[in-house]
Amino acid sequence: MTLWQAYSCDAITGKQIDRIPFSAFSYARLLSAGGDGQAAVPLDGTFTKTELRSLLQPLSRMLVLERDGVVEYMGTVAHPPKYVRGQSTVSVQLEDVWARFLRRGGWDHTAPNVEKWETTVTGSLRDHAVAVIRRGRDEGPVLPEMGLPISLPAVQSGSVARTYYGYHVEMVGDVLQDLLDEGLDVYFQPRWISNGDSDWLMRSDIGWSSGVTREFFVTADLSEVAGFSESGDASRVTNNARYVGEGSEVDMLVRSNRNTASPYPLLDKTTQAKNVSDVAQLSAMANQDLTMYGAPTIQWEFSVLGDSPVDVGDTVRLHFDGDPWIPDGWHTRRVVKVAVSVPGPDVKTISVQPAGGA
């Protein structure tokens, strides 16, 4: 029998505080994007009102959901819990670490004049991501506390050199989004660490995957796949990509590339990259856009049993035979989202996409 448990943890340190009851829990974990959660916590007398308010304190507490001892989701309490008189639960909204990045500056917070601060980073795109998280987590005052329970990867090395200027006042999330737009993938895996505390393990690279491949026969009798569907999004398709770099007015650096073999009408995309002063980098970024956004993104969604080990970043191979819409044969995709709702059928909903796409 599956054992689900939830814990309240410190949102700054990840320290486990206490186990708390819940009557319902839903969540989504995503690749290179934030995933929300929601919990219903019963008012059953397990804790006093003061204790429960402390365990569910917004922004300074996280809820960690585990299945059979393995962390499935971790999210900060986003707002004060919602209470309706006459109901026996409070509703708690949760946000994972991506929401914190939108409210954390990507500059050195010890700088006396942020508009005069600057730093140059040379390395891989992942190194740039790690550097901005470190600036937002480690470089600042003692109070208010800056801590975020994240385990960061080692330096990867690379040749991408960029200067970040304080007068741009970019949030950590702004810098990360720019790096994602260049093809970097980032997944923050929630987990328990050896001392019993919780944290997010940052796993990242261009085209990152977990290294695990799983196979499913979708159209077979007694298939473990249910509720298969296909949808698409063409809103970011481009065949003329232009990047605007350092400078202003007529002195700004601009590079563009066009895909003349595109089957679509002219679709322009202009991206600001004010931290980039290298024209070769701007040109490479425009070419990357033509690759990533050259065609619509096609997403497949399906359900598997809740104890299936398939997870974000896994490669899945799906086999079809005789489907009226999907071509016969094997199709390789990457898991970009896992969603679960408890209580309910013991299933998890999986979303997969080809690598790249718009």
WONORFEN-V577190 format. One line per field, one symbol per residue. ss: DSSP state (H for helix, E for strand, - for the rest). A space follows every 10 residues. Layout:
ss = ???
//
This chain:
ss = ---EEEEEEE -----EEEEE ---EEEEEEE -----EEEEE EE------HH HHHHH----- EEEEEEE--E EEEEEEE--- -EE-----EE EEEEE-HHHH H---E----- ---HHH-EEE EEE-HHHHHH HHHHHHHH-- ---------E E--------E EEEEEHHH-- EHHHHHHHHH H--EEEEEEE EE-----EEE EEEEEE---- --EEEEE--- -----EEEEE EEE------E EEEE----HH H--EEEEE-- -------EEE EE------HH HHHHHHHHHH HH----EEEE EEEEE----- ----EEEEEE --------EE EEEEEEEEEE EE----EEEE EEE-----
//
